[in-house]
Amino acid sequence: MEQYMWIIWLSVFVIGLIVEAIGTDLVSVWFSGGALIALIISFIPEVAWWVEVIVFVVVSAVCLLTLRPLTRKYMRGKIVSSNADALIGKKGMLLEKVGPMHRGVCQLGDVKWTALGLEDDTKIEAGKVVEVVAISGNKLIVREAELTAEGE
């Protein structure tokens, strides 16, 4: 059996690379690394097949557990928030009412936005000051603002 192990390790190596090329999870490439080391060891005379299997498992596990988190960190890149995220927490004037079956219109600065209530049954009358709590696509999710002592 030892004389054919190199075929098995070469097959595992190639299959791992093909699977990794199809997906983007960075999992099977580490098994390809383990298979490559086992392939090299398989050419050493008098090495038992079970030693190759142990080397494959250990190298693959070490690579998976140590290198995968590092590579994911660098492959993910920086997450850039949009300028719309800056609107969360801002207050604006509701120009059209918000209701369970009605999208309102909210004015923030010079821009008019479609506004939805925070809850499905939210009712806010036109003319009220609202606070932006989230953004869903191009719609503001709002709730009625609590006015401070200055009448903000």
MODELLER restraints for C-alpha pairs under 7 A, 6 or more apart:
rsr = mdl.restraints
at = mdl.atoms
rsr.add(forms.Gaussian(group=physical.xy_distance, feature=features.Distance(at['CA:2:A'], at['CA:48:A']), mean=6.62, stdev=0.5))
rsr.add(forms.Gaussian(group=physical.xy_distance, feature=features.Distance(at['CA:2:A'], at['CA:49:A']), mean=5.60, stdev=0.5))
rsr.add(forms.Gaussian(group=physical.xy_distance, feature=features.Distance(at['CA:5:A'], at['CA:42:A']), mean=6.44, stdev=0.5))
rsr.add(forms.Gaussian(group=physical.xy_distance, feature=features.Distance(at['CA:6:A'], at['CA:39:A']), mean=5.38, stdev=0.5))
rsr.add(forms.Gaussian(group=physical.xy_distance, feature=features.Distance(at['CA:6:A'], at['CA:42:A']), mean=5.73, stdev=0.5))
rsr.add(forms.Gaussian(group=physical.xy_distance, feature=features.Distance(at['CA:9:A'], at['CA:35:A']), mean=5.18, stdev=0.5))
rsr.add(forms.Gaussian(group=physical.xy_distance, feature=features.Distance(at['CA:9:A'], at['CA:36:A']), mean=6.87, stdev=0.5))
rsr.add(forms.Gaussian(group=physical.xy_distance, feature=features.Distance(at['CA:9:A'], at['CA:38:A']), mean=6.51, stdev=0.5))
rsr.add(forms.Gaussian(group=physical.xy_distance, feature=features.Distance(at['CA:9:A'], at['CA:39:A']), mean=5.21, stdev=0.5))
rsr.add(forms.Gaussian(group=physical.xy_distance, feature=features.Distance(at['CA:10:A'], at['CA:39:A']), mean=6.48, stdev=0.5))
rsr.add(forms.Gaussian(group=physical.xy_distance, feature=features.Distance(at['CA:12:A'], at['CA:32:A']), mean=6.54, stdev=0.5))
rsr.add(forms.Gaussian(group=physical.xy_distance, feature=features.Distance(at['CA:12:A'], at['CA:35:A']), mean=6.13, stdev=0.5))
rsr.add(forms.Gaussian(group=physical.xy_distance, feature=features.Distance(at['CA:13:A'], at['CA:32:A']), mean=4.30, stdev=0.5))
rsr.add(forms.Gaussian(group=physical.xy_distance, feature=features.Distance(at['CA:13:A'], at['CA:35:A']), mean=5.28, stdev=0.5))
rsr.add(forms.Gaussian(group=physical.xy_distance, feature=features.Distance(at['CA:13:A'], at['CA:36:A']), mean=6.17, stdev=0.5))
rsr.add(forms.Gaussian(group=physical.xy_distance, feature=features.Distance(at['CA:16:A'], at['CA:28:A']), mean=5.02, stdev=0.5))
rsr.add(forms.Gaussian(group=physical.xy_distance, feature=features.Distance(at['CA:16:A'], at['CA:29:A']), mean=5.70, stdev=0.5))
rsr.add(forms.Gaussian(group=physical.xy_distance, feature=features.Distance(at['CA:16:A'], at['CA:31:A']), mean=6.41, stdev=0.5))
rsr.add(forms.Gaussian(group=physical.xy_distance, feature=features.Distance(at['CA:16:A'], at['CA:32:A']), mean=5.10, stdev=0.5))
rsr.add(forms.Gaussian(group=physical.xy_distance, feature=features.Distance(at['CA:17:A'], at['CA:28:A']), mean=6.97, stdev=0.5))
rsr.add(forms.Gaussian(group=physical.xy_distance, feature=features.Distance(at['CA:17:A'], at['CA:29:A']), mean=5.83, stdev=0.5))
rsr.add(forms.Gaussian(group=physical.xy_distance, feature=features.Distance(at['CA:17:A'], at['CA:32:A']), mean=6.42, stdev=0.5))
rsr.add(forms.Gaussian(group=physical.xy_distance, feature=features.Distance(at['CA:19:A'], at['CA:28:A']), mean=6.57, stdev=0.5))
rsr.add(forms.Gaussian(group=physical.xy_distance, feature=features.Distance(at['CA:20:A'], at['CA:26:A']), mean=6.60, stdev=0.5))
rsr.add(forms.Gaussian(group=physical.xy_distance, feature=features.Distance(at['CA:20:A'], at['CA:28:A']), mean=5.61, stdev=0.5))
rsr.add(forms.Gaussian(group=physical.xy_distance, feature=features.Distance(at['CA:20:A'], at['CA:29:A']), mean=5.85, stdev=0.5))
rsr.add(forms.Gaussian(group=physical.xy_distance, feature=features.Distance(at['CA:26:A'], at['CA:68:A']), mean=6.64, stdev=0.5))
rsr.add(forms.Gaussian(group=physical.xy_distance, feature=features.Distance(at['CA:27:A'], at['CA:64:A']), mean=6.82, stdev=0.5))
rsr.add(forms.Gaussian(group=physical.xy_distance, feature=features.Distance(at['CA:30:A'], at['CA:60:A']), mean=5.37, stdev=0.5))
rsr.add(forms.Gaussian(group=physical.xy_distance, feature=features.Distance(at['CA:30:A'], at['CA:63:A']), mean=5.67, stdev=0.5))
rsr.add(forms.Gaussian(group=physical.xy_distance, feature=features.Distance(at['CA:30:A'], at['CA:64:A']), mean=5.63, stdev=0.5))
rsr.add(forms.Gaussian(group=physical.xy_distance, feature=features.Distance(at['CA:31:A'], at['CA:60:A']), mean=4.90, stdev=0.5))
rsr.add(forms.Gaussian(group=physical.xy_distance, feature=features.Distance(at['CA:33:A'], at['CA:60:A']), mean=6.52, stdev=0.5))
rsr.add(forms.Gaussian(group=physical.xy_distance, feature=features.Distance(at['CA:34:A'], at['CA:56:A']), mean=4.52, stdev=0.5))
rsr.add(forms.Gaussian(group=physical.xy_distance, feature=features.Distance(at['CA:34:A'], at['CA:57:A']), mean=6.84, stdev=0.5))
rsr.add(forms.Gaussian(group=physical.xy_distance, feature=features.Distance(at['CA:34:A'], at['CA:59:A']), mean=4.94, stdev=0.5))
rsr.add(forms.Gaussian(group=physical.xy_distance, feature=features.Distance(at['CA:34:A'], at['CA:60:A']), mean=4.57, stdev=0.5))
rsr.add(forms.Gaussian(group=physical.xy_distance, feature=features.Distance(at['CA:35:A'], at['CA:56:A']), mean=5.68, stdev=0.5))
rsr.add(forms.Gaussian(group=physical.xy_distance, feature=features.Distance(at['CA:37:A'], at['CA:56:A']), mean=6.95, stdev=0.5))
rsr.add(forms.Gaussian(group=physical.xy_distance, feature=features.Distance(at['CA:38:A'], at['CA:52:A']), mean=5.21, stdev=0.5))
rsr.add(forms.Gaussian(group=physical.xy_distance, feature=features.Distance(at['CA:38:A'], at['CA:55:A']), mean=6.17, stdev=0.5))
rsr.add(forms.Gaussian(group=physical.xy_distance, feature=features.Distance(at['CA:38:A'], at['CA:56:A']), mean=5.48, stdev=0.5))
rsr.add(forms.Gaussian(group=physical.xy_distance, feature=features.Distance(at['CA:41:A'], at['CA:52:A']), mean=6.62, stdev=0.5))
rsr.add(forms.Gaussian(group=physical.xy_distance, feature=features.Distance(at['CA:42:A'], at['CA:52:A']), mean=6.68, stdev=0.5))
rsr.add(forms.Gaussian(group=physical.xy_distance, feature=features.Distance(at['CA:87:A'], at['CA:132:A']), mean=6.74, stdev=0.5))
rsr.add(forms.Gaussian(group=physical.xy_distance, feature=features.Distance(at['CA:88:A'], at['CA:132:A']), mean=5.06, stdev=0.5))
rsr.add(forms.Gaussian(group=physical.xy_distance, feature=features.Distance(at['CA:88:A'], at['CA:133:A']), mean=5.43, stdev=0.5))
rsr.add(forms.Gaussian(group=physical.xy_distance, feature=features.Distance(at['CA:88:A'], at['CA:134:A']), mean=5.85, stdev=0.5))
rsr.add(forms.Gaussian(group=physical.xy_distance, feature=features.Distance(at['CA:89:A'], at['CA:131:A']), mean=5.97, stdev=0.5))
rsr.add(forms.Gaussian(group=physical.xy_distance, feature=features.Distance(at['CA:89:A'], at['CA:132:A']), mean=5.22, stdev=0.5))
rsr.add(forms.Gaussian(group=physical.xy_distance, feature=features.Distance(at['CA:89:A'], at['CA:133:A']), mean=5.96, stdev=0.5))
rsr.add(forms.Gaussian(group=physical.xy_distance, feature=features.Distance(at['CA:90:A'], at['CA:131:A']), mean=5.71, stdev=0.5))
rsr.add(forms.Gaussian(group=physical.xy_distance, feature=features.Distance(at['CA:90:A'], at['CA:132:A']), mean=5.68, stdev=0.5))
rsr.add(forms.Gaussian(group=physical.xy_distance, feature=features.Distance(at['CA:91:A'], at['CA:129:A']), mean=6.59, stdev=0.5))
rsr.add(forms.Gaussian(group=physical.xy_distance, feature=features.Distance(at['CA:91:A'], at['CA:130:A']), mean=5.50, stdev=0.5))
rsr.add(forms.Gaussian(group=physical.xy_distance, feature=features.Distance(at['CA:91:A'], at['CA:131:A']), mean=4.41, stdev=0.5))
rsr.add(forms.Gaussian(group=physical.xy_distance, feature=features.Distance(at['CA:91:A'], at['CA:132:A']), mean=6.36, stdev=0.5))
rsr.add(forms.Gaussian(group=physical.xy_distance, feature=features.Distance(at['CA:92:A'], at['CA:106:A']), mean=6.38, stdev=0.5))
rsr.add(forms.Gaussian(group=physical.xy_distance, feature=features.Distance(at['CA:92:A'], at['CA:107:A']), mean=5.52, stdev=0.5))
rsr.add(forms.Gaussian(group=physical.xy_distance, feature=features.Distance(at['CA:92:A'], at['CA:108:A']), mean=4.77, stdev=0.5))
rsr.add(forms.Gaussian(group=physical.xy_distance, feature=features.Distance(at['CA:92:A'], at['CA:129:A']), mean=5.64, stdev=0.5))
rsr.add(forms.Gaussian(group=physical.xy_distance, feature=features.Distance(at['CA:92:A'], at['CA:130:A']), mean=5.47, stdev=0.5))
rsr.add(forms.Gaussian(group=physical.xy_distance, feature=features.Distance(at['CA:92:A'], at['CA:131:A']), mean=6.48, stdev=0.5))
rsr.add(forms.Gaussian(group=physical.xy_distance, feature=features.Distance(at['CA:93:A'], at['CA:106:A']), mean=5.63, stdev=0.5))
rsr.add(forms.Gaussian(group=physical.xy_distance, feature=features.Distance(at['CA:93:A'], at['CA:107:A']), mean=5.31, stdev=0.5))
rsr.add(forms.Gaussian(group=physical.xy_distance, feature=features.Distance(at['CA:93:A'], at['CA:108:A']), mean=6.90, stdev=0.5))
rsr.add(forms.Gaussian(group=physical.xy_distance, feature=features.Distance(at['CA:93:A'], at['CA:127:A']), mean=6.19, stdev=0.5))
rsr.add(forms.Gaussian(group=physical.xy_distance, feature=features.Distance(at['CA:93:A'], at['CA:128:A']), mean=5.98, stdev=0.5))
rsr.add(forms.Gaussian(group=physical.xy_distance, feature=features.Distance(at['CA:93:A'], at['CA:129:A']), mean=4.74, stdev=0.5))
rsr.add(forms.Gaussian(group=physical.xy_distance, feature=features.Distance(at['CA:93:A'], at['CA:130:A']), mean=6.16, stdev=0.5))
rsr.add(forms.Gaussian(group=physical.xy_distance, feature=features.Distance(at['CA:94:A'], at['CA:105:A']), mean=5.93, stdev=0.5))
rsr.add(forms.Gaussian(group=physical.xy_distance, feature=features.Distance(at['CA:94:A'], at['CA:106:A']), mean=4.36, stdev=0.5))
rsr.add(forms.Gaussian(group=physical.xy_distance, feature=features.Distance(at['CA:94:A'], at['CA:107:A']), mean=6.35, stdev=0.5))
rsr.add(forms.Gaussian(group=physical.xy_distance, feature=features.Distance(at['CA:94:A'], at['CA:126:A']), mean=5.14, stdev=0.5))
rsr.add(forms.Gaussian(group=physical.xy_distance, feature=features.Distance(at['CA:94:A'], at['CA:127:A']), mean=5.29, stdev=0.5))
rsr.add(forms.Gaussian(group=physical.xy_distance, feature=features.Distance(at['CA:94:A'], at['CA:128:A']), mean=5.53, stdev=0.5))
rsr.add(forms.Gaussian(group=physical.xy_distance, feature=features.Distance(at['CA:94:A'], at['CA:129:A']), mean=6.17, stdev=0.5))
rsr.add(forms.Gaussian(group=physical.xy_distance, feature=features.Distance(at['CA:94:A'], at['CA:130:A']), mean=6.54, stdev=0.5))
rsr.add(forms.Gaussian(group=physical.xy_distance, feature=features.Distance(at['CA:95:A'], at['CA:105:A']), mean=5.32, stdev=0.5))
rsr.add(forms.Gaussian(group=physical.xy_distance, feature=features.Distance(at['CA:95:A'], at['CA:106:A']), mean=5.59, stdev=0.5))
rsr.add(forms.Gaussian(group=physical.xy_distance, feature=features.Distance(at['CA:95:A'], at['CA:107:A']), mean=6.85, stdev=0.5))
rsr.add(forms.Gaussian(group=physical.xy_distance, feature=features.Distance(at['CA:95:A'], at['CA:126:A']), mean=5.11, stdev=0.5))
rsr.add(forms.Gaussian(group=physical.xy_distance, feature=features.Distance(at['CA:95:A'], at['CA:127:A']), mean=5.86, stdev=0.5))
rsr.add(forms.Gaussian(group=physical.xy_distance, feature=features.Distance(at['CA:96:A'], at['CA:104:A']), mean=4.73, stdev=0.5))
rsr.add(forms.Gaussian(group=physical.xy_distance, feature=features.Distance(at['CA:96:A'], at['CA:105:A']), mean=4.99, stdev=0.5))
rsr.add(forms.Gaussian(group=physical.xy_distance, feature=features.Distance(at['CA:96:A'], at['CA:126:A']), mean=4.75, stdev=0.5))
rsr.add(forms.Gaussian(group=physical.xy_distance, feature=features.Distance(at['CA:97:A'], at['CA:104:A']), mean=5.00, stdev=0.5))
rsr.add(forms.Gaussian(group=physical.xy_distance, feature=features.Distance(at['CA:97:A'], at['CA:124:A']), mean=5.64, stdev=0.5))
rsr.add(forms.Gaussian(group=physical.xy_distance, feature=features.Distance(at['CA:97:A'], at['CA:125:A']), mean=4.51, stdev=0.5))
rsr.add(forms.Gaussian(group=physical.xy_distance, feature=features.Distance(at['CA:97:A'], at['CA:126:A']), mean=4.44, stdev=0.5))
rsr.add(forms.Gaussian(group=physical.xy_distance, feature=features.Distance(at['CA:98:A'], at['CA:104:A']), mean=4.49, stdev=0.5))
rsr.add(forms.Gaussian(group=physical.xy_distance, feature=features.Distance(at['CA:98:A'], at['CA:116:A']), mean=6.31, stdev=0.5))
rsr.add(forms.Gaussian(group=physical.xy_distance, feature=features.Distance(at['CA:98:A'], at['CA:117:A']), mean=6.30, stdev=0.5))
rsr.add(forms.Gaussian(group=physical.xy_distance, feature=features.Distance(at['CA:98:A'], at['CA:123:A']), mean=5.48, stdev=0.5))
rsr.add(forms.Gaussian(group=physical.xy_distance, feature=features.Distance(at['CA:98:A'], at['CA:124:A']), mean=5.11, stdev=0.5))
rsr.add(forms.Gaussian(group=physical.xy_distance, feature=features.Distance(at['CA:98:A'], at['CA:125:A']), mean=6.54, stdev=0.5))
rsr.add(forms.Gaussian(group=physical.xy_distance, feature=features.Distance(at['CA:99:A'], at['CA:121:A']), mean=6.75, stdev=0.5))
rsr.add(forms.Gaussian(group=physical.xy_distance, feature=features.Distance(at['CA:99:A'], at['CA:122:A']), mean=5.70, stdev=0.5))
rsr.add(forms.Gaussian(group=physical.xy_distance, feature=features.Distance(at['CA:99:A'], at['CA:123:A']), mean=4.44, stdev=0.5))
rsr.add(forms.Gaussian(group=physical.xy_distance, feature=features.Distance(at['CA:99:A'], at['CA:124:A']), mean=6.58, stdev=0.5))
rsr.add(forms.Gaussian(group=physical.xy_distance, feature=features.Distance(at['CA:100:A'], at['CA:120:A']), mean=5.72, stdev=0.5))
rsr.add(forms.Gaussian(group=physical.xy_distance, feature=features.Distance(at['CA:100:A'], at['CA:121:A']), mean=4.93, stdev=0.5))
rsr.add(forms.Gaussian(group=physical.xy_distance, feature=features.Distance(at['CA:100:A'], at['CA:122:A']), mean=6.17, stdev=0.5))
rsr.add(forms.Gaussian(group=physical.xy_distance, feature=features.Distance(at['CA:100:A'], at['CA:123:A']), mean=6.83, stdev=0.5))
rsr.add(forms.Gaussian(group=physical.xy_distance, feature=features.Distance(at['CA:103:A'], at['CA:114:A']), mean=6.57, stdev=0.5))
rsr.add(forms.Gaussian(group=physical.xy_distance, feature=features.Distance(at['CA:103:A'], at['CA:115:A']), mean=5.82, stdev=0.5))
rsr.add(forms.Gaussian(group=physical.xy_distance, feature=features.Distance(at['CA:103:A'], at['CA:116:A']), mean=5.59, stdev=0.5))
rsr.add(forms.Gaussian(group=physical.xy_distance, feature=features.Distance(at['CA:104:A'], at['CA:114:A']), mean=5.84, stdev=0.5))
rsr.add(forms.Gaussian(group=physical.xy_distance, feature=features.Distance(at['CA:104:A'], at['CA:115:A']), mean=4.84, stdev=0.5))
rsr.add(forms.Gaussian(group=physical.xy_distance, feature=features.Distance(at['CA:104:A'], at['CA:116:A']), mean=6.38, stdev=0.5))
rsr.add(forms.Gaussian(group=physical.xy_distance, feature=features.Distance(at['CA:105:A'], at['CA:112:A']), mean=6.46, stdev=0.5))
rsr.add(forms.Gaussian(group=physical.xy_distance, feature=features.Distance(at['CA:105:A'], at['CA:113:A']), mean=5.58, stdev=0.5))
rsr.add(forms.Gaussian(group=physical.xy_distance, feature=features.Distance(at['CA:105:A'], at['CA:114:A']), mean=4.73, stdev=0.5))
rsr.add(forms.Gaussian(group=physical.xy_distance, feature=features.Distance(at['CA:105:A'], at['CA:115:A']), mean=5.31, stdev=0.5))
rsr.add(forms.Gaussian(group=physical.xy_distance, feature=features.Distance(at['CA:106:A'], at['CA:112:A']), mean=5.59, stdev=0.5))
rsr.add(forms.Gaussian(group=physical.xy_distance, feature=features.Distance(at['CA:106:A'], at['CA:113:A']), mean=5.16, stdev=0.5))
rsr.add(forms.Gaussian(group=physical.xy_distance, feature=features.Distance(at['CA:106:A'], at['CA:114:A']), mean=6.25, stdev=0.5))
rsr.add(forms.Gaussian(group=physical.xy_distance, feature=features.Distance(at['CA:106:A'], at['CA:115:A']), mean=5.82, stdev=0.5))
rsr.add(forms.Gaussian(group=physical.xy_distance, feature=features.Distance(at['CA:107:A'], at['CA:113:A']), mean=6.17, stdev=0.5))
rsr.add(forms.Gaussian(group=physical.xy_distance, feature=features.Distance(at['CA:113:A'], at['CA:139:A']), mean=6.40, stdev=0.5))
rsr.add(forms.Gaussian(group=physical.xy_distance, feature=features.Distance(at['CA:113:A'], at['CA:140:A']), mean=6.71, stdev=0.5))
rsr.add(forms.Gaussian(group=physical.xy_distance, feature=features.Distance(at['CA:114:A'], at['CA:139:A']), mean=5.04, stdev=0.5))
rsr.add(forms.Gaussian(group=physical.xy_distance, feature=features.Distance(at['CA:114:A'], at['CA:140:A']), mean=6.27, stdev=0.5))
rsr.add(forms.Gaussian(group=physical.xy_distance, feature=features.Distance(at['CA:115:A'], at['CA:139:A']), mean=5.58, stdev=0.5))
rsr.add(forms.Gaussian(group=physical.xy_distance, feature=features.Distance(at['CA:115:A'], at['CA:140:A']), mean=4.77, stdev=0.5))
rsr.add(forms.Gaussian(group=physical.xy_distance, feature=features.Distance(at['CA:115:A'], at['CA:141:A']), mean=5.89, stdev=0.5))
rsr.add(forms.Gaussian(group=physical.xy_distance, feature=features.Distance(at['CA:115:A'], at['CA:142:A']), mean=6.54, stdev=0.5))
rsr.add(forms.Gaussian(group=physical.xy_distance, feature=features.Distance(at['CA:116:A'], at['CA:139:A']), mean=6.92, stdev=0.5))
rsr.add(forms.Gaussian(group=physical.xy_distance, feature=features.Distance(at['CA:116:A'], at['CA:140:A']), mean=6.16, stdev=0.5))
rsr.add(forms.Gaussian(group=physical.xy_distance, feature=features.Distance(at['CA:116:A'], at['CA:141:A']), mean=4.92, stdev=0.5))
rsr.add(forms.Gaussian(group=physical.xy_distance, feature=features.Distance(at['CA:116:A'], at['CA:142:A']), mean=6.11, stdev=0.5))
rsr.add(forms.Gaussian(group=physical.xy_distance, feature=features.Distance(at['CA:117:A'], at['CA:141:A']), mean=5.63, stdev=0.5))
rsr.add(forms.Gaussian(group=physical.xy_distance, feature=features.Distance(at['CA:117:A'], at['CA:142:A']), mean=5.23, stdev=0.5))
rsr.add(forms.Gaussian(group=physical.xy_distance, feature=features.Distance(at['CA:117:A'], at['CA:143:A']), mean=6.05, stdev=0.5))
rsr.add(forms.Gaussian(group=physical.xy_distance, feature=features.Distance(at['CA:118:A'], at['CA:141:A']), mean=5.58, stdev=0.5))
rsr.add(forms.Gaussian(group=physical.xy_distance, feature=features.Distance(at['CA:118:A'], at['CA:142:A']), mean=5.60, stdev=0.5))
rsr.add(forms.Gaussian(group=physical.xy_distance, feature=features.Distance(at['CA:118:A'], at['CA:143:A']), mean=5.83, stdev=0.5))
rsr.add(forms.Gaussian(group=physical.xy_distance, feature=features.Distance(at['CA:124:A'], at['CA:144:A']), mean=6.78, stdev=0.5))
rsr.add(forms.Gaussian(group=physical.xy_distance, feature=features.Distance(at['CA:129:A'], at['CA:144:A']), mean=6.22, stdev=0.5))
rsr.add(forms.Gaussian(group=physical.xy_distance, feature=features.Distance(at['CA:129:A'], at['CA:145:A']), mean=5.64, stdev=0.5))
rsr.add(forms.Gaussian(group=physical.xy_distance, feature=features.Distance(at['CA:130:A'], at['CA:142:A']), mean=6.04, stdev=0.5))
rsr.add(forms.Gaussian(group=physical.xy_distance, feature=features.Distance(at['CA:130:A'], at['CA:143:A']), mean=5.49, stdev=0.5))
rsr.add(forms.Gaussian(group=physical.xy_distance, feature=features.Distance(at['CA:130:A'], at['CA:144:A']), mean=4.37, stdev=0.5))
rsr.add(forms.Gaussian(group=physical.xy_distance, feature=features.Distance(at['CA:130:A'], at['CA:145:A']), mean=4.58, stdev=0.5))
rsr.add(forms.Gaussian(group=physical.xy_distance, feature=features.Distance(at['CA:131:A'], at['CA:142:A']), mean=5.43, stdev=0.5))
rsr.add(forms.Gaussian(group=physical.xy_distance, feature=features.Distance(at['CA:131:A'], at['CA:143:A']), mean=5.52, stdev=0.5))
rsr.add(forms.Gaussian(group=physical.xy_distance, feature=features.Distance(at['CA:131:A'], at['CA:144:A']), mean=6.13, stdev=0.5))
rsr.add(forms.Gaussian(group=physical.xy_distance, feature=features.Distance(at['CA:131:A'], at['CA:145:A']), mean=5.08, stdev=0.5))
rsr.add(forms.Gaussian(group=physical.xy_distance, feature=features.Distance(at['CA:132:A'], at['CA:140:A']), mean=6.29, stdev=0.5))
rsr.add(forms.Gaussian(group=physical.xy_distance, feature=features.Distance(at['CA:132:A'], at['CA:141:A']), mean=5.86, stdev=0.5))
rsr.add(forms.Gaussian(group=physical.xy_distance, feature=features.Distance(at['CA:132:A'], at['CA:142:A']), mean=4.55, stdev=0.5))
rsr.add(forms.Gaussian(group=physical.xy_distance, feature=features.Distance(at['CA:132:A'], at['CA:143:A']), mean=6.77, stdev=0.5))
rsr.add(forms.Gaussian(group=physical.xy_distance, feature=features.Distance(at['CA:133:A'], at['CA:141:A']), mean=5.75, stdev=0.5))
rsr.add(forms.Gaussian(group=physical.xy_distance, feature=features.Distance(at['CA:133:A'], at['CA:142:A']), mean=5.53, stdev=0.5))
rsr.add(forms.Gaussian(group=physical.xy_distance, feature=features.Distance(at['CA:134:A'], at['CA:140:A']), mean=6.23, stdev=0.5))
rsr.add(forms.Gaussian(group=physical.xy_distance, feature=features.Distance(at['CA:134:A'], at['CA:141:A']), mean=5.04, stdev=0.5))
rsr.add(forms.Gaussian(group=physical.xy_distance, feature=features.Distance(at['CA:135:A'], at['CA:141:A']), mean=5.67, stdev=0.5))
